[in-house]
Amino acid sequence: MRALFIFALLAILAVVTFCSDSHESYESFERYNPFVNRRKANNFIGLQKKKARENEWIRELRKSPKERQREICEDHDLCELYAMQHGYQKAYKRYFGQQRGRGK
């Protein structure tokens, strides 16, 4: 009997805890008007796209030399195949590294 009482008390406590609305759910305006007008939505998305383009440009400028070498090697099929077996450093040196030392 005592175990049944404790079980019922825990069940009631669980129902109250999980089924009650929190105070935070009333703070959001989405509850009453979940849609945004087109102009606001387009302005927001337009800013996001513009920032993404700027960040991509900045990332291109700040690439490490190894990453640039890897991209060059990926564009060349033979270099990429060699890199799959031996690594991008060795592949880049084999296909492109000697060109810098040559002087005519």
C-alpha positions in Angstrom: 0.0 0.0 0.0 2.8 2.3 0.9 4.6 1.6 -2.4 1.5 2.3 -4.4 1.2 5.7 -2.6 4.8 6.6 -3.4 4.3 5.5 -7.0 1.2 7.6 -7.4 2.9 10.6 -5.9 5.9 10.2 -8.3 3.5 9.9 -11.2 1.7 13.1 -10.3 4.9 14.9 -9.8 6.1 13.7 -13.3 2.9 14.8 -14.9 3.0 18.3 -13.3 6.7 18.7 -14.3 6.5 17.6 -17.9 3.0 18.8 -18.9 3.0 22.3 -17.5 3.6 25.3 -19.8 6.8 27.2 -18.9 7.0 30.9 -18.4 9.4 31.1 -21.3 6.8 29.8 -23.8 4.8 33.0 -23.3 7.7 35.3 -24.0 7.9 34.4 -27.7 5.8 36.3 -30.1 5.7 33.3 -32.4 3.0 31.9 -30.3 0.6 34.5 -31.5 1.9 35.4 -34.9 4.3 32.7 -36.2 4.8 34.2 -39.7 7.1 37.1 -40.7 6.2 39.4 -43.5 8.1 39.0 -46.8 10.1 42.2 -46.6 11.5 41.4 -43.2 12.3 37.8 -44.2 14.0 38.9 -47.4 16.1 41.6 -45.6 17.2 39.0 -43.0 18.1 36.4 -45.6 19.8 39.0 -47.9 22.0 40.0 -45.0 22.9 36.4 -44.2 23.9 35.8 -47.9 25.9 38.9 -48.0 27.8 38.0 -44.8 28.4 34.5 -46.2 29.9 35.8 -49.4 32.2 38.2 -47.4 33.3 35.4 -45.0 34.1 33.2 -48.0 36.2 35.9 -49.5 38.1 36.3 -46.2 38.6 32.6 -45.9 40.1 32.5 -49.4 42.6 35.1 -48.4 43.6 33.4 -45.2 44.2 29.9 -46.5 47.3 28.2 -45.3 50.0 27.3 -47.9 49.3 23.6 -47.4 45.6 24.1 -48.1 46.4 26.0 -51.3 48.8 23.3 -52.4 46.2 20.7 -51.8 43.6 22.5 -53.9 46.1 22.8 -56.7 46.9 19.1 -56.5 43.2 18.2 -56.5 42.8 20.1 -59.8 45.5 17.9 -61.4 44.3 14.3 -61.8 47.7 12.6 -61.7 48.7 14.6 -58.7 45.5 13.6 -56.9 45.9 9.9 -57.7 49.5 10.1 -56.3 48.2 11.9 -53.3 45.7 9.2 -52.5 48.6 6.8 -52.0 51.4 9.0 -50.7 49.8 12.1 -49.3 49.3 15.6 -50.6 52.7 16.9 -49.5 54.7 14.4 -51.5 52.3 14.6 -54.5 52.6 18.4 -54.6 56.4 18.3 -54.4 56.5 15.6 -57.1 54.3 17.5 -59.6 54.7 21.1 -58.8 57.6 21.6 -56.3 60.4 21.4 -58.8 59.0 24.2 -61.0 60.1 26.8 -58.5 63.7 25.8 -58.5 64.1 25.9 -62.3 65.5 29.1 -63.6 66.1 29.8 -67.3 
